[in-house]
Amino acid sequence: MKIKTAILFASFFLFSAGLFAANEIYRPIFITPPEPPREFRGAWLTVVASNQDWPSQPGLPVAQQKAELIALLDRAAKLHFNAIIFQVRPASDAMYASAIEPWSERLTGTQGRPPQPFYDPLAFAIQEAHKRGLELHAWFNPFRARTKFAKSIAPNHISRTHPELIRQYGDQLWLDPGNPFVRDYVLRVVMDVVKRYDVDGVTFDDYFYPYPEKDSAGRVLEFPDYEEWKQFGLPEGYQHDDWRRANVDKFIQSVYQNIKAAKPWVKFGISPFGIWRPQNPPSIRGLDAYASLYADSRQWLAAGWLDYFAPQLYWAIDAPQQSFPVLLKWWREQNTKNRHLWPALDAAAVGGKFSAEEIARQIQIERAQNVNGEILFHLRSVTENPALTNVIGATYAQPALVPASPWLDSTRPEQPKLTALLDKNSELKIHWQNSGGEPAWRWILQCRAANNTWTTQILPANQTAQTFQDFAPDIISLRAVNRTGNLSLPAALKKAVPVHNGKVMLYN
């Protein structure tokens, strides 16, 4: 191999070199760095009164509301969460500026009253979450119209504008899923958010038809939809229960199709009751969600009408009739379309029926079963419980990238441009940018030390530079990540040979 002397110049592809304080430079290299960790680490952010995360009480000044939300997002990012499931529509009301439904009373204390001075909490939450590298999923309760905690009702609430669509059941009001107008109305509400806001996902929880209520004599109350069944179900030959399930099925399929038509990258997820039917698998006992809530959640998963599935597995590992690992394994077996399976875990039970270690063990069981994520209920349960904070901090010790969704998009983003420069203070600075095509959603910055140890950082899209003061990596690699989690090819630089009198010794 012959050695020659050359004057250093900028390479035509992806880099310009600068001197480092130790008289070293960086040059382009082809290398495959380690794959970054992939795991969905979500937390529900609730607003309803029973266990709210935010705001801490209705009617707080806007500045305090914003400060509380920022503090929660900061804490989530510090603990290496990567997604927030933000409750935007608790009961046919809105935690955002809507022309369809009234402002939620959770903000100002009175339903229909906007925040003053005005701001849009959903837009603010999205902006602040994205700054911190957190996905923001909009969580809707589709058919609940009024909770028992509500203290006010606005003139433009649907119970006032369309009382014929409302059903009283127990101490709550419900929209009737059996009415096609209701399903179209809720779909319009969801799609209004999808089209106007930069959300990363849409989520429904376990409320479709209501959980069974009993009268004073202990008898289960029937949901009052007989007239709708006669009008919309009987002409098609449906039995009453089958018709109710078909109503929810039609709605779920329609939501998925409409989201994909508008913004294919927006993920749609559902977090149903964790048991589909008792004896599935044989050892399991409990509520029959198929027969009581008319939620055929196994069908939704098998049909691929969602991008992620988060069954509420709120039971202990050793619960004999609702065993966490047994239920998790069963749901894995139903996932024939290979959608994301990210179970919801009951973090709120820590300090009561659970120890903090129970949650850590459940996550370990998921990882052992090749389940790549979870959603913790709910955020303050983690941030305000020191034992659980410590456990999650240890379990999420390293940052993780949200898993890719190849059925939505499998195309790599363009390889970014990476440059290394020495500033006037003899500090190494790297800069990067898109090289064309779609903007990056995240950046993966990986550095290899001289001892061959790699470190990985997951950076938000708005960060495009980094300074190294006391550490000169042997190799620097940067990859772009798009909205569906695909990685670009790496742009990489390697520390080169010494410099003498402004000239570099290069090898042929």
C-alpha positions in Angstrom: 0.0 0.0 0.0 1.5 3.3 -1.1 1.3 6.5 1.0 0.9 9.9 -0.5 0.5 13.5 0.9 -2.7 15.4 0.0 -4.3 18.6 0.9 -7.5 18.1 2.8 -10.6 19.1 1.0 -14.4 18.6 1.5 -15.7 15.3 0.3 -18.5 15.6 -2.3 -20.7 13.3 -0.3 -22.1 14.1 3.1 -19.2 15.7 4.9 -16.6 18.4 5.4 -13.8 17.7 7.8 -12.3 19.8 10.5 -9.2 19.5 12.7 -9.7 18.3 16.2 -7.6 19.6 19.1 -5.4 16.5 19.1 -4.5 17.2 15.4 -6.9 14.6 14.1 -9.6 14.8 11.5 -12.7 12.8 10.5 -13.3 11.2 7.2 -16.3 9.4 5.7 -16.6 5.7 6.3 -19.1 3.0 5.4 -20.2 1.2 8.6 -23.2 -0.4 10.0 -23.7 0.7 13.6 -25.7 -1.3 16.1 -29.4 -1.2 15.8 -30.9 1.2 18.3 -33.2 -0.3 21.0 -36.9 -0.5 19.9 -39.6 -0.4 22.5 -42.9 1.5 22.9 -42.9 3.2 26.3 -46.2 5.0 26.7 -48.1 6.5 29.5 -51.8 7.5 29.7 -52.3 11.2 30.6 -55.8 11.4 32.1 -58.0 14.4 32.6 -61.2 12.9 34.2 -61.7 13.6 37.9 -61.4 10.0 39.2 -57.6 9.9 38.6 -56.6 12.9 36.6 -53.0 13.7 35.7 -53.6 17.2 34.3 -54.6 19.8 35.1 -54.4 19.2 38.8 -57.7 21.0 39.2 -60.1 22.9 37.0 -59.9 26.6 36.6 -56.2 27.0 37.1 -54.5 30.1 35.4 -53.3 29.3 31.9 -49.7 29.8 32.9 -50.0 27.2 35.7 -51.8 24.8 33.4 -48.9 25.0 30.9 -46.3 24.7 33.6 -47.9 21.6 35.0 -48.0 20.0 31.6 -44.4 20.9 30.8 -43.3 19.4 34.1 -45.1 16.1 33.4 -43.6 15.9 29.9 -40.1 16.7 31.2 -40.5 13.9 33.8 -41.7 11.5 31.1 -38.8 12.3 28.8 -36.2 12.0 31.7 -37.5 8.5 32.5 -37.1 7.6 28.8 -40.8 7.3 27.9 -41.3 7.9 24.2 -45.1 8.4 23.9 -47.9 10.1 25.8 -51.6 9.0 25.4 -53.4 12.3 26.0 -57.1 12.2 26.8 -58.6 14.8 24.5 -62.3 13.9 24.6 -63.4 12.4 27.9 -67.2 12.7 27.5 -68.3 14.4 24.2 -66.3 17.5 25.2 -62.9 18.7 24.0 -59.5 19.5 25.5 -58.9 21.4 22.3 -60.5 24.1 20.1 -63.4 22.4 18.5 -66.2 23.7 16.3 -68.1 20.5 16.9 -68.1 20.0 20.7 -67.7 22.3 23.8 -64.6 22.9 25.8 -64.1 20.5 28.6 -64.9 21.7 32.1 -61.7 20.1 33.2 -59.9 23.3 31.9 -61.9 26.2 33.2 -64.4 24.6 35.6 -67.3 25.3 33.2 -68.1 23.3 30.1 -68.0 25.4 27.0 -65.8 28.2 28.5 -62.4 28.5 26.7 -59.2 29.2 28.5 -58.3 32.8 29.1 -55.9 34.0 27.9 -56.7 31.7 25.0 -54.5 28.7 24.1 -55.2 25.3 22.6 -54.1 22.6 25.0 -53.8 19.9 22.4 -51.7 22.0 20.1 -49.5 23.0 23.1 -49.2 19.4 24.2 -48.1 18.2 20.8 -45.6 21.0 20.4 -44.0 20.4 23.8 -44.1 16.6 23.5 -42.4 16.7 20.1 -39.7 19.0 21.5 -38.8 16.3 23.9 -38.9 13.4 21.4 -42.2 12.1 22.7 -45.0 10.9 20.5 -48.4 12.4 21.3 -51.5 10.1 20.7 -55.0 11.6 21.0 -57.2 9.5 23.3 -60.9 9.6 22.6 -63.8 8.1 24.6 -66.1 7.6 21.6 -69.6 7.0 23.1 -69.5 8.4 26.6 -71.5 11.6 26.7 -71.4 12.6 30.4 -69.6 11.2 33.5 -70.8 11.2 37.0 -68.2 13.8 37.8 -69.6 16.4 35.5 -70.8 19.6 37.1 -71.9 21.7 34.1 -73.2 21.2 30.6 -72.9 23.6 27.7 -75.7 24.6 25.3 -73.8 23.1 22.3 -73.2 19.7 24.1 -74.7 16.9 22.1 -77.1 16.0 25.0 -78.6 19.5 24.4 -78.4 19.7 20.6 -79.5 16.1 19.9 -81.1 14.7 23.0 -82.8 12.0 20.9 -79.3 10.3 20.5 -78.6 10.2 24.3 -79.3 7.3 26.6 -79.2 7.4 30.4 -77.5 4.3 31.8 -76.8 4.2 35.5 -75.4 7.6 36.5 -73.9 8.5 33.1 -75.1 9.6 29.7 -74.2 7.6 26.5 -74.4 8.1 22.8 -76.1 5.1 21.3 -73.6 3.2 19.0 -76.6 1.6 17.2 -77.6 4.8 15.5 -75.7 5.4 12.3 -75.8 9.1 12.8 -74.0 8.7 16.1 -71.2 6.6 14.5 -70.8 9.2 11.8 -70.8 12.0 14.3 -68.1 10.5 16.4 -66.1 9.7 13.3 -66.3 13.3 12.3 -65.0 14.4 15.7 -62.0 12.0 15.5 -61.2 13.0 11.9 -61.4 16.7 12.8 -58.5 16.2 15.2 -56.5 13.9 12.8 -56.8 16.5 10.0 -56.1 19.7 12.0 -53.4 18.5 14.5 -50.1 16.8 14.1 -50.9 13.8 16.3 -48.9 10.7 16.1 -51.7 8.4 16.9 -55.4 8.0 17.8 -56.4 5.8 20.7 -59.7 4.3 22.1 -59.8 2.7 25.5 -62.3 0.0 26.7 -65.5 2.1 26.7 -67.8 1.2 23.8 -71.1 0.0 25.2 -71.1 0.7 28.9 -70.0 -1.6 31.7 -73.0 -3.4 33.2 -74.9 -1.4 35.9 -77.3 -2.9 38.4 -80.5 -1.6 39.8 -81.4 -1.4 43.5 -82.5 -5.0 43.5 -79.2 -6.2 42.1 -80.5 -6.9 38.6 -78.3 -5.9 35.6 -79.8 -3.0 33.7 -80.4 -3.4 30.0 -78.9 -0.7 27.8 -82.0 1.2 26.4 -81.5 0.7 22.7 -84.5 -1.5 21.8 -86.0 1.1 19.4 -82.8 1.5 17.5 -82.5 -2.3 17.2 -85.9 -2.5 15.8 -85.2 0.2 13.3 -81.6 -0.6 12.3 -81.0 -4.2 13.4 -84.0 -6.3 12.9 -84.5 -5.5 9.2 -81.0 -7.0 8.6 -81.8 -10.1 10.7 -79.5 -9.4 13.6 -80.0 -10.8 17.0 -79.8 -8.0 19.5 -76.3 -8.8 20.9 -74.9 -9.6 17.5 -76.2 -6.3 16.2 -74.5 -4.4 19.1 -71.2 -6.0 18.3 -71.7 -5.3 14.6 -72.2 -1.6 15.4 -68.9 -1.4 17.2 -67.1 -3.4 14.4 -68.4 -1.1 11.7 -67.3 1.9 13.7 -63.8 0.6 14.4 -63.2 -0.4 10.7 -64.5 3.0 9.5 -62.2 4.9 11.9 -59.2 2.9 10.7 -59.9 3.4 7.1 -60.6 7.1 7.4 -57.4 7.8 9.3 -55.3 5.9 6.7 -57.0 7.8 3.9 -56.2 11.2 5.5 -52.8 10.6 7.1 -51.4 7.1 6.6 -48.6 7.5 9.2 -51.0 8.2 12.1 -51.3 5.1 14.1 -54.6 3.8 15.4 -54.7 1.9 18.6 -57.3 0.3 20.9 -56.9 -0.6 24.6 -59.8 -3.0 25.4 -60.7 -4.9 28.5 -57.9 -7.5 28.9 -60.1 -10.6 28.7 -61.9 -11.3 25.4 -64.1 -14.1 26.8 -63.7 -16.2 29.9 -62.0 -19.5 29.3 -59.9 -18.0 26.5 -57.4 -19.4 27.4 -59.1 -22.2 29.5 -57.8 -21.0 32.9 -59.1 -17.5 32.6 -62.2 -16.2 34.4 -63.7 -12.7 34.6 -66.0 -10.3 32.8 -67.1 -11.4 29.3 -66.3 -8.2 27.3 -67.7 -9.9 24.1 -71.1 -10.4 25.7 -71.2 -7.4 28.1 -69.4 -4.6 26.3 -70.2 -6.0 22.9 -66.5 -5.5 22.1 -65.2 -8.3 19.8 -61.6 -7.2 20.3 -60.1 -10.4 19.0 -61.9 -9.7 15.7 -60.4 -6.2 15.4 -56.9 -7.6 16.0 -57.3 -10.5 13.6 -58.8 -8.2 10.9 -55.9 -5.7 11.2 -58.3 -2.8 11.9 -55.7 -1.2 14.1 -51.9 -0.5 14.3 -51.4 -1.3 17.9 -53.4 -3.3 20.5 -53.1 -2.5 24.2 -55.2 -5.0 26.2 -55.7 -3.8 29.7 -53.8 -6.6 31.6 -54.4 -5.1 35.0 -53.8 -8.3 36.9 -50.8 -9.8 38.7 -48.4 -12.3 37.4 -49.5 -14.9 39.8 -53.3 -14.2 39.7 -54.7 -17.7 39.2 -57.7 -16.8 37.1 -56.3 -13.7 35.3 -52.6 -14.5 35.0 -50.7 -11.7 33.3 -48.3 -14.0 31.4 -51.0 -16.4 30.4 -53.2 -13.7 29.0 -50.2 -12.0 27.3 -49.3 -15.3 25.6 -52.9 -15.8 24.4 -53.1 -12.3 22.9 -49.8 -12.9 21.1 -51.3 -16.0 19.6 -54.3 -14.0 18.3 -52.1 -11.4 16.6 -51.9 -13.1 13.2 -51.5 -9.8 11.4 -48.4 -9.0 13.4 -49.7 -5.6 14.6 -48.0 -4.0 17.6 -49.0 -5.6 20.9 -48.4 -3.1 23.7 -50.3 -4.1 26.8 -51.6 -1.6 29.3 -50.2 -2.1 32.8 -51.8 -1.0 36.1 -49.1 1.4 37.5 -51.9 3.0 39.6 -52.1 -0.1 41.6 -48.5 0.2 42.9 -48.7 0.9 46.7 -52.0 -1.0 46.8 -52.4 -4.4 45.3 -49.1 -4.2 43.5 -45.5 -3.6 44.5 -43.3 -1.6 42.2 -41.4 -4.7 41.4 -44.6 -6.3 40.0 -44.5 -3.8 37.1 -40.9 -4.4 36.5 -41.4 -8.1 36.4 -44.3 -7.7 34.0 -42.1 -5.7 31.6 -39.4 -8.4 31.9 -42.1 -11.0 31.0 -43.1 -9.0 27.9 -39.5 -8.8 26.8 -39.0 -12.5 27.3 -42.2 -13.1 25.1 -40.8 -10.7 22.4 -43.5 -8.1 23.2 -41.9 -4.7 22.4 -43.7 -2.2 24.6 -46.4 -1.2 27.0 -48.5 1.7 28.2 -48.6 2.5 31.9 -51.8 3.7 33.5 -51.2 6.5 34.3 -48.4 9.1 34.2 -48.7 10.6 37.7 -48.8 7.1 39.1 -45.2 6.8 38.0 -43.9 10.4 38.6 -45.4 10.7 42.1 -44.5 7.3 43.4 -40.8 7.2 44.3 -40.6 3.4 44.4 -42.2 3.1 40.9 -40.1 6.0 39.6 -36.9 4.2 40.6 -38.1 0.9 39.1 -39.1 2.5 35.8 -35.8 4.5 35.7 -33.9 1.3 36.0 -36.1 -0.6 33.6 -35.9 2.2 31.0 -32.2 2.9 31.7 -31.5 3.5 28.0 -33.6 5.5 25.5 -35.6 3.4 23.0 -37.0 4.2 19.6 -40.7 3.5 18.9 -40.9 0.3 16.9 -41.4 0.6 13.1 -44.8 -0.1 11.5 -43.8 -1.8 8.2 -47.4 -2.3 7.0 -47.8 1.5 6.9 -44.5 2.2 5.2 -41.3 0.4 4.7 -39.4 3.0 2.7 -36.1 4.3 4.1 -35.7 8.0 4.5 -32.8 9.7 2.6 -29.4 9.4 4.1 -28.6 12.7 5.9 -25.6 14.9 5.4 -23.1 15.0 8.3 -20.2 17.4 8.7 -17.5 17.7 11.4 -15.9 21.0 12.1 -13.4 22.4 14.7 -14.5 25.7 16.2 -12.3 28.6 17.4 -12.3 27.0 20.9 -10.9 23.8 19.6 -14.2 22.0 20.3 -15.4 19.4 17.8 -18.8 20.3 16.4 -20.9 18.1 14.2 -23.8 19.3 12.1 -26.4 17.5 10.1 -29.3 18.0 7.8 -31.8 16.3 5.5 -30.4 15.6 2.1 -33.8 15.9 0.4 -37.2 14.1 0.5 -39.3 14.0 3.6 -38.2 15.8 6.8 -36.7 13.6 9.5 -38.9 12.7 12.4 -36.1 11.8 14.8 -32.3 11.4 14.5 -30.2 8.5 15.8 -26.8 9.7 16.8 -24.4 6.9 17.7 -20.7 7.2 18.7 -18.1 4.6 19.1 -15.2 5.1 21.5 -11.7 3.8 21.0 -12.6 0.8 23.1 -15.3 -0.2 20.6 -18.1 0.8 23.0 -21.1 2.4 21.2 -23.5 5.0 22.8 -26.8 5.8 21.3 -28.9 9.0 21.5 -32.4 9.5 20.1 -32.7 13.2 19.2 -35.7 15.3 18.3 -36.1 16.5 14.7 -35.3 20.1 15.6 -31.8 19.3 16.9 -29.2 19.4 14.1 -25.9 19.9 15.9 -23.9 18.6 18.8 -20.6 19.6 20.4 -18.0 17.3 21.9 -15.8 19.0 24.5 -14.0 16.2 26.3 -14.5 13.2 24.1 -13.5 12.6 20.5 -15.4 9.6 19.3 -13.6 7.1 17.1 -16.7 6.9 14.8 -19.7 9.1 14.6 -22.8 7.8 12.9 -26.1 9.6 12.2 -29.3 8.2 10.8 -32.7 9.8 10.1 -35.9 8.2 11.3 -39.3 8.9 9.5 -42.8 9.0 11.0 -43.3 5.2 10.8 -40.0 4.4 12.4 -37.9 3.5 9.3 -34.2 4.3 9.5 -32.0 5.8 6.8 -28.6 4.4 5.9 -26.0 5.9 8.2 -23.8 8.9 7.4 -20.6 8.1 9.3 -17.3 9.7 10.0 -14.2 8.0 11.4 -11.3 9.7 13.2 -8.5 9.8 10.6 -4.7 9.9 10.5 -2.6 12.7 12.1 -2.2 16.1 10.4 1.3 17.6 9.7 1.6 21.2 8.6 -1.9 21.4 7.3 -1.4 18.2 5.2 -3.0 14.9 5.8 -1.5 11.4 5.2 -4.0 9.4 3.3 -3.9 5.9 2.0 -4.5 4.6 -1.5 
